[in-house]
Amino acid sequence: MNDITQLRIQGMHCAACVVTIEGALSKVDGVQKVVVNLAHETARVEGDVLPQTLINAVTSTGYEATLMDDMSLSANKSRGTSKLDLKQLFPLFLVLFYITMAALLMNRIDFRVADFMYDFMGLFYIVFSFFKFLDYKNFPDSFAMYDPIAKAIPAYGWTYPFIETLLGLAFLLRVELYFALIITLIVLGATTVGVTRALMNKSAIHCACLGTALNLPMTKATFIENSIMLFMAIWMLI
């Protein structure tokens, strides 16, 4: 029977950190399964391995690791996870608020729902692509953790920020709107499927919606964010 060891990891800040730590722990003889939680800075390891061996494997990668006992593990789960998630998601809510206000101001003189939606979608793509470019080299790995297309085709993760930029310009400039809406349904539809799977599996992974420069947990808010854009795209097509 495999033992379960819980470690607290210090120093993680992006999906690349998760990949590095998971790789180091998975290479240890006797390890059967590794789950690294970026939001809570923990690692759950299944296998017949001494805790100190696991700690040494983590520290060899440049991160700090300590063993979590039952009391600290219980405290970690009950110390207000929802409050923590809301605090981490504040940048996302703030960005969406500014995008909404900007779209409203752009249409303040002659308000039309269609124009508001196009401007909202255009600003959404431009702003969100900007954040992805801030840590461009680490974005593809983080995105591939839940997006099915990026997982199957690694090159898609590298091109996705550029796709968002082009879609944003198309909506703002009112160029090829029909194709922009169709592509929106495809790319955000695929991402929403991946987000839904992650939520159903209760996977603790990093959300790459604002890139990897910000530590955003995958939550229902991410699903709602994609759903808003999909609703607007479907509405405009109909």
C-alpha positions in Angstrom: 0.0 0.0 0.0 1.4 3.4 -1.0 1.9 6.1 1.6 0.7 9.6 1.1 3.1 12.4 1.9 2.1 16.1 2.0 4.8 18.7 1.5 4.6 22.5 1.7 6.6 24.1 -1.1 8.0 27.6 -0.9 9.0 29.7 -3.9 6.5 28.6 -6.5 5.0 31.4 -8.6 4.0 29.9 -12.0 3.2 26.8 -14.0 6.8 26.3 -14.9 7.6 25.9 -11.1 4.9 23.2 -10.9 6.3 21.3 -13.9 9.8 21.5 -12.4 8.7 20.2 -9.0 6.4 17.5 -10.4 9.3 16.3 -12.6 11.8 16.1 -9.7 9.4 14.2 -7.5 8.2 11.9 -10.2 11.8 10.8 -10.8 12.3 9.6 -7.2 12.2 5.8 -7.0 9.0 4.5 -5.5 6.9 7.5 -6.3 3.6 6.5 -8.0 1.7 9.8 -8.3 2.5 13.5 -7.7 0.0 16.4 -7.5 1.4 19.9 -7.0 -1.0 22.6 -5.9 0.2 26.1 -6.9 -2.5 28.0 -5.2 -1.9 26.4 -1.8 1.9 25.8 -2.3 1.7 22.1 -1.5 2.6 18.8 -3.1 0.8 15.5 -2.5 3.0 12.4 -3.2 1.8 8.8 -3.3 4.4 6.0 -3.0 6.7 4.1 -0.7 9.3 6.8 -0.2 10.9 8.4 2.8 9.7 12.0 3.3 13.2 13.3 3.6 14.0 11.8 0.2 11.1 13.8 -1.3 12.3 17.0 0.5 15.8 16.5 -0.9 14.4 16.1 -4.4 12.5 19.4 -4.1 15.4 21.3 -2.6 17.7 20.1 -5.4 15.6 22.1 -7.8 16.1 25.3 -5.8 12.8 25.4 -3.9 12.2 24.9 -0.2 10.1 22.0 1.1 8.9 21.0 4.5 6.8 18.1 5.7 3.2 18.8 6.6 1.7 16.9 9.5 -2.0 16.1 9.9 -2.7 19.2 12.0 -1.0 21.6 9.6 -2.7 19.9 6.6 -6.1 20.3 8.3 -5.4 23.9 9.0 -4.3 24.5 5.5 -7.6 23.2 4.1 -9.8 25.1 6.5 -8.1 28.5 6.7 -10.5 30.1 4.3 -9.9 28.8 0.9 -12.7 30.8 -0.7 -11.4 34.0 0.9 -7.9 33.2 -0.5 -9.3 32.5 -4.0 -11.3 35.8 -4.0 -8.1 37.7 -3.0 -6.2 36.0 -5.8 -9.0 36.7 -8.3 -9.2 40.4 -7.5 -6.9 41.3 -10.5 -9.2 39.4 -12.8 -12.3 41.2 -11.5 -10.5 44.5 -11.7 -9.5 44.0 -15.3 -13.0 43.0 -16.3 -14.4 46.1 -14.5 -12.1 48.4 -16.4 -12.8 46.7 -19.7 -16.6 47.1 -19.1 -16.2 50.8 -18.2 -14.0 51.4 -21.2 -16.5 49.8 -23.6 -19.3 51.8 -22.0 -17.4 55.1 -22.4 -16.6 54.2 -26.1 -20.3 54.0 -26.7 -21.6 56.7 -24.4 -22.9 59.0 -27.2 -24.8 56.6 -29.4 -25.2 53.4 -27.3 -25.9 50.3 -29.2 -25.7 46.8 -27.7 -24.0 45.3 -30.7 -21.2 48.0 -30.7 -20.8 47.7 -26.9 -20.3 43.9 -27.3 -17.8 44.2 -30.1 -15.8 46.8 -28.2 -16.0 44.7 -25.0 -14.7 41.6 -26.8 -12.0 43.6 -28.6 -10.7 45.1 -25.4 -11.0 41.8 -23.6 -8.7 40.1 -26.1 -6.2 43.0 -26.3 -5.8 43.3 -22.5 -5.7 39.6 -21.8 -3.1 39.0 -24.6 -1.0 41.8 -23.1 -0.8 39.9 -19.8 0.1 36.7 -21.6 3.0 38.4 -23.3 4.4 39.5 -19.9 5.7 36.0 -19.2 5.4 34.6 -22.7 8.0 31.8 -22.3 6.0 30.2 -19.4 2.5 30.7 -20.8 2.3 27.7 -23.1 3.1 25.2 -20.4 0.5 26.7 -18.0 -2.1 26.9 -20.8 -1.6 23.3 -21.8 -2.5 22.1 -18.3 -6.1 22.6 -19.1 -6.7 23.7 -22.7 -7.3 20.5 -24.8 -6.0 22.1 -28.1 -2.8 23.4 -26.4 -2.3 20.0 -24.8 -2.5 18.2 -28.1 -0.7 20.8 -30.2 2.1 22.6 -28.2 2.6 25.2 -31.0 -1.0 26.4 -30.3 0.0 27.6 -26.9 2.8 29.7 -28.4 0.5 31.3 -31.0 -2.5 31.8 -28.7 -1.5 35.3 -27.5 -1.1 36.4 -31.1 -4.5 34.9 -32.0 -6.1 36.9 -29.1 -4.4 40.1 -30.4 -5.7 39.6 -33.9 -9.2 38.9 -32.7 -9.1 42.0 -30.5 -8.1 44.2 -33.4 -10.8 42.6 -35.6 -13.6 43.4 -33.2 -12.3 46.9 -32.4 -11.8 47.8 -36.1 -14.9 45.9 -37.2 -13.0 43.7 -39.7 -14.1 40.2 -40.7 -16.5 40.1 -37.7 -18.1 36.8 -38.8 -14.9 34.9 -38.9 -13.7 36.5 -35.6 -16.9 35.3 -33.9 -16.5 31.8 -35.3 -12.9 31.6 -34.1 -14.0 32.9 -30.7 -16.4 30.1 -30.4 -13.7 27.6 -31.3 -10.9 28.8 -29.1 -12.9 29.8 -26.1 -15.2 26.8 -26.5 -12.2 24.5 -26.2 -10.8 26.4 -23.2 -14.2 26.3 -21.5 -14.3 22.5 -22.0 -10.8 22.2 -20.3 -11.8 24.6 -17.5 -15.0 22.5 -16.9 -13.0 19.3 -16.7 -10.6 20.9 -14.3 -13.4 22.1 -12.0 -15.2 18.7 -12.1 -11.9 16.9 -11.3 -11.2 19.5 -8.6 -7.8 20.0 -10.1 -5.7 22.6 -8.4 -4.0 24.2 -11.4 -3.0 27.7 -12.4 -5.3 29.7 -14.6 -3.5 31.3 -17.5 -6.2 33.7 -18.5 -4.0 36.6 -17.3 -0.8 34.9 -18.2 1.6 33.4 -15.6 2.8 36.7 -14.1 -0.2 36.6 -11.8 -1.0 33.6 -9.7 -4.7 33.0 -10.4 -6.4 29.7 -9.3 -8.7 27.8 -11.6 -12.2 28.5 -10.2 -15.8 29.0 -11.3 -14.9 32.6 -12.0 -12.7 31.5 -14.9 -15.6 29.5 -16.3 -17.9 32.5 -16.0 -15.4 34.7 -17.7 -15.2 32.5 -20.7 -19.0 32.0 -20.7 -19.6 35.7 -21.0 -17.5 35.9 -24.2 -19.1 32.8 -25.6 -22.5 34.2 -24.9 -21.7 37.5 -26.7 -20.2 35.6 -29.7 -23.3 33.4 -30.0 -25.6 36.5 -29.5 -23.9 38.4 -32.3 -24.0 35.4 -34.7 -27.7 34.9 -34.1 
